[in-house]
């Protein structure tokens, strides 16, 4: 993809995702991802019904009339997008590859963040940290992020989620909200680094997966290749034994991921490239906003 194609794609993604974030996600995002607490804003005269615990006794004594402290939510957040750049994101059997779905979801979150005056940064990872874009504000910064989401080419094909989470924990000093956008296909365990990261930060898992990763139609012999390891094999998809084994491995993987996310206390949304991610994100934001 040359520069002109990338810029055209950036514009398309901006138009679609900025509109979605403004019209659909703004309220849900604000409710779902809280600021760091309440900060003192000003004092004003006491009004009937005010909480007496907020009375400022020093000012009250000075003016011989009750005054209360007014607090505002410290709204500003730091948002970090952790983008899985490994080779498995190039897979897709529907109209959209996993990496294209990840790009749009990331862009929607980015625009939602800047509309709430939040900083946003990005960590691209494979089995190493491929690129780190420090958190900043502004439309120019968002467009830079989208250009990287579209045009970035990783050096490695493999995945190391544990290493990426350890980098997040060390690199981002203050508490942030971190969205991990990945298919979470990793032969190594990332359970402990995920739990540690979620204690320091607010980690949200957005799992983008293709349905053919858990089910294949019985169409006879197929030559399958692992995009990350390069290993390949011929398999008979019409074999009932192979189909049963394939489905069982997929179910076990699903159950293990559910257990890991639950154990770490991480909210998760599972999204397929052939599905509408809007519905999944709104549902996730609303669950967080209501506490369910």
Residue pairs with C-beta under 8 A, 6 or more apart in sequence:
1 9
1 150
1 151
6 147
6 150
6 151
7 147
9 150
10 143
10 146
10 147
10 150
13 103
13 104
13 107
13 146
13 149
13 150
14 107
14 143
14 146
16 104
17 104
17 107
17 108
17 110
17 111
18 107
18 111
20 108
20 111
20 278
21 29
21 108
21 109
21 111
21 112
21 115
22 111
22 115
24 278
24 282
25 108
25 112
25 281
25 282
25 285
26 112
26 115
26 116
28 282
28 285
28 286
28 289
29 109
29 112
29 113
29 115
29 116
29 285
30 116
31 285
31 286
31 288
31 289
32 284
32 285
32 286
32 287
32 288
32 289
33 77
33 79
33 177
33 202
33 288
34 73
35 73
35 74
35 75
35 76
35 77
36 74
36 76
36 77
36 175
37 73
37 74
38 71
38 72
38 73
38 74
39 71
39 72
39 73
39 74
40 69
40 70
40 71
41 70
41 71
41 72
42 69
42 70
43 56
43 59
43 67
43 68
43 69
43 70
44 67
44 68
44 70
45 65
45 66
45 67
45 68
46 55
46 60
46 65
46 66
46 67
46 68
47 68
50 68
51 68
54 68
54 69
54 70
54 71
55 66
55 67
55 68
55 69
56 67
56 68
56 69
59 67
60 66
60 67
75 116
75 117
76 117
76 118
76 119
77 113
77 116
77 118
77 119
77 176
77 177
78 118
78 119
78 120
78 121
78 135
78 172
78 174
78 175
78 176
78 177
79 109
79 110
79 113
79 118
79 119
79 120
79 121
79 135
79 176
79 177
79 178
79 179
80 120
80 121
80 122
80 123
80 135
80 168
80 172
80 176
80 177
80 178
80 179
80 201
81 106
81 109
81 110
81 120
81 121
81 122
81 123
81 145
81 178
81 179
81 181
82 122
82 123
82 125
82 164
82 165
82 168
82 178
82 179
82 180
82 181
82 182
83 102
83 106
83 122
83 123
83 124
83 125
83 149
83 181
83 182
84 102
84 125
84 126
84 159
84 161
84 180
84 181
84 182
84 183
85 124
85 125
85 126
85 130
85 152
85 154
86 125
86 126
86 127
86 154
86 156
86 157
86 158
86 159
86 228
87 157
87 158
87 227
87 228
88 98
88 159
88 183
88 185
88 227
88 228
89 97
89 98
89 99
89 102
89 182
89 183
89 208
90 97
90 98
90 99
90 227
91 97
91 98
91 210
91 212
91 213
91 227
92 98
92 100
92 210
92 273
93 210
93 211
93 212
94 210
94 211
94 272
94 273
94 274
95 273
95 274
96 273
96 274
97 273
98 183
98 208
98 209
98 210
98 273
100 273
101 208
101 271
101 272
101 273
101 277
102 149
102 181
102 208
103 146
103 149
103 150
104 277
105 181
105 206
105 208
105 271
105 277
105 281
106 122
106 145
106 149
106 179
106 181
107 142
107 145
107 146
107 149
108 277
108 281
109 120
109 179
110 120
110 142
110 145
110 146
111 142
113 119
113 120
114 120
114 137
114 138
114 139
114 141
114 142
117 137
118 137
119 135
119 136
119 137
120 135
120 136
120 137
120 141
120 142
120 145
121 132
121 133
121 134
121 135
121 136
121 172
122 131
122 132
122 133
122 145
122 148
122 149
123 129
123 131
123 132
123 133
123 164
123 167
123 168
123 171
124 130
124 131
124 132
124 148
124 152
124 154
125 160
125 161
125 163
125 164
125 167
126 154
126 155
126 156
126 157
126 158
126 159
126 160
127 156
127 158
127 159
127 160
127 163
128 155
128 156
128 160
128 163
129 163
129 164
129 167
130 152
130 154
130 155
130 156
131 148
131 152
132 171
133 144
133 145
133 148
135 172
135 176
157 227
157 228
157 230
158 228
158 229
159 182
159 185
159 186
159 228
160 186
160 188
161 180
161 182
161 184
161 186
161 188
161 190
161 193
161 194
162 186
162 188
162 189
162 190
162 192
162 193
162 194
163 193
164 180
165 180
165 190
165 193
165 194
165 196
165 197
165 203
166 193
166 196
166 197
168 178
168 197
168 201
169 193
169 196
169 197
169 200
169 201
172 178
172 201
175 200
175 201
175 202
176 201
176 202
177 201
177 202
177 204
178 197
178 201
178 202
178 203
178 204
179 204
179 206
180 203
180 204
180 205
180 206
181 206
181 208
182 205
182 206
182 207
182 208
183 207
183 208
183 209
183 210
183 213
184 205
184 207
184 209
184 257
185 213
190 260
191 260
191 263
191 264
194 203
194 260
194 261
194 264
194 266
195 263
195 264
195 265
197 203
198 264
198 265
198 266
203 264
203 266
204 266
204 267
204 268
204 269
204 284
205 261
205 266
205 267
205 268
205 269
206 268
206 269
206 271
207 257
207 268
207 269
207 270
207 271
208 271
208 272
208 273
209 270
209 271
209 272
210 272
210 273
211 272
211 274
213 250
214 247
214 250
214 251
214 253
214 254
215 246
215 247
215 250
216 222
216 237
216 243
216 246
217 237
218 237
218 238
218 243
219 237
219 238
220 236
220 237
220 238
221 234
221 235
221 236
221 237
221 238
222 234
222 235
222 237
223 232
223 233
223 234
224 232
224 233
224 234
224 235
225 231
225 232
226 232
235 242
236 242
237 243
261 267
261 268
267 284
267 287
267 288
269 280
269 281
269 283
269 284
270 280
271 277
271 280
271 281
